[in-house]
Amino acid sequence: MSKRDELITKYAEDLKKIGEAVDNDLLTKVTIGCGPAIYNKDAATVSGSDPKELETVKNNFLIKKLGLEDSDKLDQAIDTVIEKYGKSNRNKYRAVVYYLLTKHFGKEAIYN
């Protein structure tokens, strides 16, 4: 099993822990879309308490990747996902956060 496959398995386990049904095909595509960041300990996770980090998620993923308009709805969605993932969970994997945001906005078609 490749390192990426191991990480996807770990991400799927995290999603199951929070009660999410896992679309393995979408999770794989989102993970691949994260590029080499998934292999870097710092870049692989999202700090839910760092406003700068959350702004990066909004600008680089929601606006640039998913093509959404900047609005309060984006910030609310990020808050919802961080809350669902668990504010106290120190390892919020970027691929999982992006997966949850993709599902939240119904933008799965971007990865097809």
Beta strands, then each sheet from edge to edge (+ up, - down):
end
